[in-house]
């Protein structure tokens, strides 16, 4: 059974990062850890349909719900910096 995330009102960032695996989006998108993920690539992920695929650096990347959610979180957190 999956544990439900309970967050305090207005404290959603620590709650969202609680189950975050460092470098997971980099691995999924085949981007080296020392490079920043291009915004254009995140836009491609956002616009792609579930079950489809995008291409990056010669790799075919299948679009999954987890990939879309991770990309959306990165775009959201990028606005805070």
C-alpha positions in Angstrom: 0.0 0.0 0.0 1.3 3.4 -0.9 1.9 5.9 1.8 -0.1 9.1 1.4 1.9 12.4 1.5 0.6 14.8 4.1 1.8 18.3 3.8 1.3 21.4 5.8 -0.5 24.1 4.0 2.0 26.2 2.0 4.9 23.7 2.6 4.5 21.6 -0.5 8.1 21.8 -1.8 9.7 19.7 1.0 6.8 17.3 0.7 7.3 16.9 -3.0 11.0 16.4 -2.7 10.7 13.8 0.1 10.5 10.9 -2.4 12.8 12.6 -5.0 15.6 10.5 -6.3 18.6 12.7 -7.2 19.6 12.5 -10.9 16.6 10.5 -11.9 15.4 12.9 -14.5 18.9 13.3 -15.9 19.1 9.5 -16.3 15.6 9.3 -17.9 16.5 12.1 -20.5 20.1 10.9 -21.1 21.6 14.2 -20.0 24.9 14.2 -18.1 24.5 15.1 -14.4 27.0 18.0 -14.7 24.9 19.7 -17.4 21.7 21.6 -16.9 18.6 20.0 -18.6 17.6 22.3 -21.5 14.2 24.0 -21.1 13.4 23.1 -24.7 13.7 19.4 -23.8 11.3 19.8 -20.9 8.9 21.5 -23.2 9.1 18.5 -25.6 8.3 16.2 -22.7 5.3 18.4 -21.7 3.8 18.5 -25.2 4.4 14.8 -26.0 1.5 12.4 -25.6 1.5 9.6 -23.1 2.9 6.4 -24.6 4.7 8.4 -27.4 8.4 9.1 -27.5 10.8 11.9 -28.1 14.4 11.9 -29.3 17.4 13.4 -27.5 21.1 12.9 -28.3 20.3 9.9 -30.5 18.2 8.2 -27.7 14.5 7.4 -28.0 12.8 8.4 -24.7 9.4 6.9 -24.0 6.9 9.3 -22.4 5.6 8.0 -19.1 3.5 9.6 -16.4 6.5 9.6 -14.0 8.7 11.4 -16.6 6.0 14.0 -17.2 5.6 14.6 -13.5 9.3 14.9 -12.9 9.7 17.4 -15.8 6.8 19.4 -14.5 8.3 19.6 -11.0 11.6 20.8 -12.4 9.9 23.5 -14.5 7.9 24.6 -11.4 10.9 24.7 -9.1 13.0 26.5 -11.7 10.7 29.5 -11.3 11.7 29.9 -7.7 15.5 30.3 -8.4 
